[in-house]
Amino acid sequence: MKPVDAIRRKLRGVVAVLMDSGATEHERENAATLKARLERRLEQQGAPNGDWTDIVFRLGRKIREIKKSAAPLSATDDSTKIAVRLGRAVGQGLRKWRAS
């Protein structure tokens, strides 16, 4: 499946060159030739099999994306959070004790 994806990616790049209004005549000619060659290779490679390996590959990619998009870890560690909460509780207790 990987070679098919690479060919499709290259083909999208070639089409982008063809659609670019600033491309020269020679660039368009080269891109058209390359497009025809890539389309031929894509037809020869065929569609992916659709078996379990494709599914597992896509699942692995999604898991990798999920891991990358997770929120960053907190700058303070757990012991600091506990100390802050304890300090607040003691401070509130002292205020209530002084008020009574």
ChimeraX attribute file (.defattr): number of C-alpha atoms within 10 A of each C-alpha:
attribute: neighborCount
match mode: 1-to-1
recipient: residues
	/A:1	14
	/A:2	10
	/A:3	12
	/A:4	17
	/A:5	12
	/A:6	12
	/A:7	17
	/A:8	15
	/A:9	11
	/A:10	15
	/A:11	20
	/A:12	13
	/A:13	14
	/A:14	21
	/A:15	15
	/A:16	13
	/A:17	18
	/A:18	20
	/A:19	11
	/A:20	11
	/A:21	9
	/A:22	9
	/A:23	14
	/A:24	11
	/A:25	10
	/A:26	9
	/A:27	14
	/A:28	18
	/A:29	13
	/A:30	13
	/A:31	20
	/A:32	16
	/A:33	12
	/A:34	16
	/A:35	20
	/A:36	12
	/A:37	12
	/A:38	17
	/A:39	14
	/A:40	11
	/A:41	14
	/A:42	18
	/A:43	10
	/A:44	10
	/A:45	13
	/A:46	10
	/A:47	10
	/A:48	12
	/A:49	9
	/A:50	9
	/A:51	8
	/A:52	8
	/A:53	11
	/A:54	14
	/A:55	10
	/A:56	11
	/A:57	12
	/A:58	11
	/A:59	12
	/A:60	12
	/A:61	11
	/A:62	12
	/A:63	11
	/A:64	11
	/A:65	11
	/A:66	10
	/A:67	10
	/A:68	10
	/A:69	9
	/A:70	8
	/A:71	7
	/A:72	7
	/A:73	7
	/A:74	7
	/A:75	6
	/A:76	8
	/A:77	9
	/A:78	9
	/A:79	9
	/A:80	10
	/A:81	11
	/A:82	11
	/A:83	11
	/A:84	11
	/A:85	12
	/A:86	12
	/A:87	12
	/A:88	12
	/A:89	11
	/A:90	12
	/A:91	12
	/A:92	12
	/A:93	12
	/A:94	11
	/A:95	10
	/A:96	10
	/A:97	9
	/A:98	8
	/A:99	7
	/A:100	5
